[in-house]
Amino acid sequence: MIRSLVGRGVRRVKGKKKPESRSTPAAAAVATWSPPTAPSAAPAAPSPAAALLDWVDGVAEQQAAPEPTPEPAPQTSSFAAIAAAAAKGDLGKAVHADMGATDLEGYKARAKALGKEIELAGEGMNTAQDGGSFWGPIDNESSRAKAVGLTLTIDQNECISCGTCEENTDQVFLLPEAPAGQEEDKAEVLKQEGPMDLIQDAIDACPVTCIEWIPPDEMHEAHSAGGFATE
């Protein structure tokens, strides 16, 4: 009987299953935990003093940098000189203007070469807002004088042969070259029709004001006295 009980106990021990290990949440956390990685340190912001010094250094560098020196504009005192400079390309994109052109394109080219803004009328005879007539695209004293039949003249007694009129438009005025050893000849009017803007420029630029428009009846008297020269 004792053997029977012992045998039964042995069989129970052999047949008993080993309890499975149960993982608890705490155990899982312990199993998967790893030491935290220290975050990378952000770059320290510059102090206000350092930022101020950087700004001062930047301003100093900008001031120290040499500024490009613009090319000096050509020194010109007359349209002829400006047109010559434009023809050589010294005025960049400026258009060389023909000093004798009387059409609208000629006036526009001169205005562009001179850097001027002008109002243009049509070719031939025009009427101004005040009712006055003027000849050509430009309304000025010369164009109005031509419109009423006045004649462009040069007072030979007053002319000093400076050549200013010819410089403004050599299509209207001429200063003949005097032979060697002789005094300069006086300027002459080549023709009555021409660019009225340049004719007026010549009149305004004449240092002795010897160019003027006069009535035809005065022209006869002037010719007889030998005082005026026209075409």
ROBA-208614 format. One record per residue (C-alpha): residue number from 1; residue in three letters; x, y, z. Coordinates in Angstrom, 3 decimals. Layout:
{NUM,"ala",{X,Y,Z}}
...
This chain:
{1,"met",{0.000,0.000,0.000}}
{2,"ile",{2.832,2.325,0.796}}
{3,"arg",{4.400,1.517,-2.585}}
{4,"ser",{1.117,2.249,-4.272}}
{5,"leu",{0.961,5.703,-2.739}}
{6,"val",{4.586,6.469,-3.569}}
{7,"gly",{4.130,5.323,-7.140}}
{8,"arg",{1.057,7.473,-7.526}}
{9,"gly",{2.928,10.504,-6.220}}
{10,"val",{5.785,9.893,-8.582}}
{11,"arg",{3.426,9.660,-11.500}}
{12,"arg",{1.762,12.937,-10.450}}
{13,"val",{5.097,14.687,-10.269}}
{14,"lys",{6.175,13.373,-13.663}}
{15,"gly",{2.886,14.231,-15.334}}
{16,"lys",{2.636,17.741,-13.923}}
{17,"lys",{3.417,20.441,-16.529}}
{18,"lys",{5.902,23.151,-15.734}}
{19,"pro",{4.075,26.482,-15.471}}
{20,"glu",{4.757,28.839,-18.384}}
{21,"ser",{6.561,32.104,-17.563}}
{22,"arg",{4.242,35.017,-17.825}}
{23,"ser",{5.653,38.355,-19.049}}
{24,"thr",{4.255,41.338,-17.256}}
{25,"pro",{4.109,44.860,-18.669}}
{26,"ala",{6.779,45.915,-16.237}}
{27,"ala",{9.025,43.118,-17.395}}
{28,"ala",{8.488,44.045,-21.062}}
{29,"ala",{9.328,47.627,-20.320}}
{30,"val",{12.487,46.574,-18.550}}
{31,"ala",{13.426,44.342,-21.465}}
{32,"thr",{12.985,47.051,-24.122}}
{33,"trp",{14.282,50.066,-22.174}}
{34,"ser",{17.537,51.621,-23.225}}
{35,"pro",{19.295,54.659,-21.771}}
{36,"pro",{18.000,57.858,-23.333}}
{37,"thr",{20.258,59.553,-25.878}}
{38,"ala",{21.233,63.028,-24.895}}
{39,"pro",{19.800,65.567,-27.421}}
{40,"ser",{22.334,67.380,-29.598}}
{41,"ala",{23.020,70.798,-28.283}}
{42,"ala",{21.596,73.670,-30.461}}
{43,"pro",{24.116,76.277,-31.564}}
{44,"ala",{24.229,79.075,-29.128}}
{45,"ala",{22.710,82.311,-30.404}}
{46,"pro",{25.224,85.131,-30.756}}
{47,"ser",{25.161,87.637,-28.015}}
{48,"pro",{23.791,91.124,-28.787}}
{49,"ala",{27.308,92.529,-28.579}}
{50,"ala",{28.659,90.002,-31.091}}
{51,"ala",{25.752,90.641,-33.467}}
{52,"leu",{26.400,94.377,-33.254}}
{53,"leu",{30.083,93.873,-34.058}}
{54,"asp",{29.198,91.707,-37.078}}
{55,"trp",{26.840,94.391,-38.350}}
{56,"val",{29.470,97.114,-37.931}}
{57,"asp",{32.014,94.967,-39.780}}
{58,"gly",{29.561,94.459,-42.676}}
{59,"val",{28.886,98.182,-42.962}}
{60,"ala",{32.601,98.911,-42.919}}
{61,"glu",{33.224,96.405,-45.731}}
{62,"gln",{30.492,97.993,-47.870}}
{63,"gln",{31.900,101.466,-47.316}}
{64,"ala",{35.422,100.283,-48.044}}
{65,"ala",{34.420,98.739,-51.401}}
{66,"pro",{35.222,101.255,-54.167}}
{67,"glu",{32.200,102.415,-56.119}}
{68,"pro",{32.442,102.241,-59.926}}
{69,"thr",{33.357,105.621,-61.327}}
{70,"pro",{30.915,106.619,-64.078}}
{71,"glu",{32.459,107.646,-67.334}}
{72,"pro",{32.349,111.417,-67.720}}
{73,"ala",{29.850,112.685,-70.244}}
{74,"pro",{31.415,114.245,-73.295}}
{75,"gln",{31.817,117.975,-72.913}}
{76,"thr",{29.874,119.525,-75.748}}
{77,"ser",{28.748,123.092,-76.260}}
{78,"ser",{26.899,122.884,-79.562}}
{79,"phe",{24.700,120.576,-81.519}}
{80,"ala",{27.481,119.977,-84.031}}
{81,"ala",{29.754,118.690,-81.280}}
{82,"ile",{26.977,116.531,-79.836}}
{83,"ala",{26.138,115.080,-83.241}}
{84,"ala",{29.822,114.338,-83.860}}
{85,"ala",{30.105,112.619,-80.476}}
{86,"ala",{26.988,110.592,-81.231}}
{87,"ala",{28.400,109.577,-84.603}}
{88,"lys",{31.524,108.206,-82.890}}
{89,"gly",{29.429,106.279,-80.376}}
{90,"asp",{30.446,108.420,-77.395}}
{91,"leu",{26.815,108.948,-76.419}}
{92,"gly",{25.926,105.255,-76.215}}
{93,"lys",{22.578,104.604,-77.845}}
{94,"ala",{22.036,108.183,-78.930}}
{95,"val",{21.241,108.550,-82.581}}
{96,"his",{23.453,110.617,-84.840}}
{97,"ala",{21.280,113.432,-86.117}}
{98,"asp",{21.654,114.971,-89.549}}
{99,"met",{21.908,118.727,-89.015}}
{100,"gly",{20.169,119.364,-92.301}}
{101,"ala",{17.193,117.022,-91.891}}
{102,"thr",{13.835,118.789,-91.791}}
{103,"asp",{11.535,115.761,-91.729}}
{104,"leu",{9.939,114.424,-88.571}}
{105,"glu",{12.452,111.600,-88.203}}
{106,"gly",{15.295,114.110,-88.374}}
{107,"tyr",{13.758,116.180,-85.592}}
{108,"lys",{13.211,113.082,-83.460}}
{109,"ala",{16.809,111.966,-83.983}}
{110,"arg",{18.150,115.366,-82.955}}
{111,"ala",{15.937,115.450,-79.876}}
{112,"lys",{17.173,111.994,-78.873}}
{113,"ala",{20.823,112.935,-79.422}}
{114,"leu",{20.359,116.066,-77.322}}
{115,"gly",{18.353,114.297,-74.618}}
{116,"lys",{15.396,116.629,-75.172}}
{117,"glu",{11.682,116.033,-75.229}}
{118,"ile",{10.013,118.114,-77.905}}
{119,"glu",{6.502,118.377,-79.277}}
{120,"leu",{6.338,117.954,-83.025}}
{121,"ala",{3.698,119.186,-85.403}}
{122,"gly",{3.386,118.146,-89.020}}
{123,"glu",{5.655,119.156,-91.876}}
{124,"gly",{5.010,122.352,-93.796}}
{125,"met",{2.729,125.076,-92.428}}
{126,"asn",{1.062,124.542,-89.046}}
{127,"thr",{-1.242,126.471,-86.726}}
{128,"ala",{-0.427,126.925,-83.031}}
{129,"gln",{-2.983,126.843,-80.231}}
{130,"asp",{-2.946,130.637,-80.048}}
{131,"gly",{-3.873,130.819,-83.727}}
{132,"gly",{-0.422,131.805,-84.957}}
{133,"ser",{1.168,130.081,-87.947}}
{134,"phe",{4.563,128.419,-87.920}}
{135,"trp",{6.537,126.557,-90.560}}
{136,"gly",{7.768,123.026,-89.852}}
{137,"pro",{7.365,120.677,-86.915}}
{138,"ile",{8.762,123.083,-84.271}}
{139,"asp",{6.892,126.115,-82.976}}
{140,"asn",{9.499,128.792,-82.203}}
{141,"glu",{10.445,132.332,-83.225}}
{142,"ser",{12.205,131.253,-86.400}}
{143,"ser",{9.390,129.009,-87.619}}
{144,"arg",{6.870,131.797,-87.012}}
{145,"ala",{9.087,134.336,-88.765}}
{146,"lys",{9.350,132.106,-91.827}}
{147,"ala",{5.597,131.506,-91.797}}
{148,"val",{4.909,135.221,-92.224}}
{149,"gly",{7.489,135.624,-95.000}}
{150,"leu",{10.484,137.109,-93.174}}
{151,"thr",{13.997,136.524,-94.493}}
{152,"leu",{16.890,135.004,-92.547}}
{153,"thr",{19.917,137.316,-92.630}}
{154,"ile",{23.351,137.923,-91.099}}
{155,"asp",{24.523,141.456,-90.396}}
{156,"gln",{27.977,141.539,-91.959}}
{157,"asn",{28.951,144.634,-90.008}}
{158,"glu",{28.338,142.857,-86.706}}
{159,"cys",{29.510,139.306,-87.536}}
{160,"ile",{32.810,138.410,-85.812}}
{161,"ser",{33.365,135.174,-87.790}}
{162,"cys",{33.108,132.969,-84.695}}
{163,"gly",{31.440,130.114,-86.607}}
{164,"thr",{28.782,129.446,-83.957}}
{165,"cys",{25.989,129.516,-86.517}}
{166,"glu",{27.741,127.002,-88.748}}
{167,"glu",{28.337,124.718,-85.754}}
{168,"asn",{24.605,124.571,-85.109}}
{169,"thr",{23.699,123.693,-88.691}}
{170,"asp",{26.132,123.773,-91.567}}
{171,"gln",{23.224,123.152,-93.932}}
{172,"val",{21.938,126.689,-93.370}}
{173,"phe",{25.012,128.727,-92.376}}
{174,"leu",{28.535,128.840,-93.781}}
{175,"leu",{31.722,130.492,-92.548}}
{176,"pro",{34.025,130.546,-95.591}}
{177,"glu",{37.688,129.799,-95.020}}
{178,"ala",{39.745,132.893,-95.656}}
{179,"pro",{42.972,132.611,-97.651}}
{180,"ala",{46.151,132.554,-95.634}}
{181,"gly",{47.140,135.977,-94.365}}
{182,"gln",{43.674,137.448,-94.771}}
{183,"glu",{40.999,138.207,-92.223}}
{184,"glu",{38.243,135.697,-91.636}}
{185,"asp",{35.278,136.023,-93.957}}
{186,"lys",{31.885,136.716,-92.539}}
{187,"ala",{29.270,134.015,-92.061}}
{188,"glu",{26.648,133.566,-94.745}}
{189,"val",{23.122,132.205,-95.046}}
{190,"leu",{23.088,129.300,-97.495}}
{191,"lys",{19.334,128.795,-97.721}}
{192,"gln",{16.104,129.919,-96.123}}
{193,"glu",{14.624,126.464,-95.537}}
{194,"gly",{16.178,124.311,-92.875}}
{195,"pro",{15.689,122.799,-89.436}}
{196,"met",{13.975,125.543,-87.489}}
{197,"asp",{15.108,124.168,-84.156}}
{198,"leu",{18.762,124.511,-85.145}}
{199,"ile",{18.305,127.860,-86.860}}
{200,"gln",{16.818,129.218,-83.656}}
{201,"asp",{19.660,127.653,-81.655}}
{202,"ala",{22.141,129.479,-83.900}}
{203,"ile",{20.323,132.781,-83.411}}
{204,"asp",{20.248,132.324,-79.635}}
{205,"ala",{23.909,131.270,-79.491}}
{206,"cys",{25.316,134.089,-81.621}}
{207,"pro",{27.517,136.170,-79.282}}
{208,"val",{26.847,139.417,-81.157}}
{209,"thr",{23.198,138.735,-82.132}}
{210,"cys",{23.868,139.423,-85.792}}
{211,"ile",{21.449,136.756,-87.134}}
{212,"glu",{17.844,137.806,-87.537}}
{213,"trp",{14.684,137.529,-89.570}}
{214,"ile",{13.714,140.776,-91.309}}
{215,"pro",{10.923,141.817,-93.701}}
{216,"pro",{11.670,141.604,-97.440}}
{217,"asp",{11.432,145.375,-97.916}}
{218,"glu",{14.182,145.883,-95.348}}
{219,"met",{16.269,143.343,-97.223}}
{220,"his",{16.425,145.561,-100.286}}
{221,"glu",{17.619,148.493,-98.205}}
{222,"ala",{20.153,146.291,-96.417}}
{223,"his",{21.515,144.918,-99.674}}
{224,"ser",{21.953,148.364,-101.101}}
{225,"ala",{23.865,149.372,-97.976}}
{226,"gly",{25.897,146.174,-98.026}}
{227,"gly",{24.960,145.309,-94.466}}
{228,"phe",{23.279,141.902,-94.725}}
{229,"ala",{24.106,138.621,-96.389}}
{230,"thr",{21.549,136.005,-97.402}}
{231,"glu",{21.518,133.154,-99.852}}
